[in-house]
């Protein structure tokens, strides 16, 4: 899905490149010379850290694997 809005369309940017898509994650993985799975894990880990830093530990989809 436009990974931030929840529309369930993996590569739909809704005409606005600020939306995160699977293609943008793929491009980021290529830029880092890692697999898309590694990039998604790193993003998940980063989101988990951000939640903890903001006092929202253990909640939301980023807190589960």
Secondary structure, 3 states (H helix, E strand, C coil): CCCCCCCCCCCCCCCCCCCCCHHHHHHHHHHHCCCHHHHHHHHHHHHHHHHHHCCCCCCCHHHCC
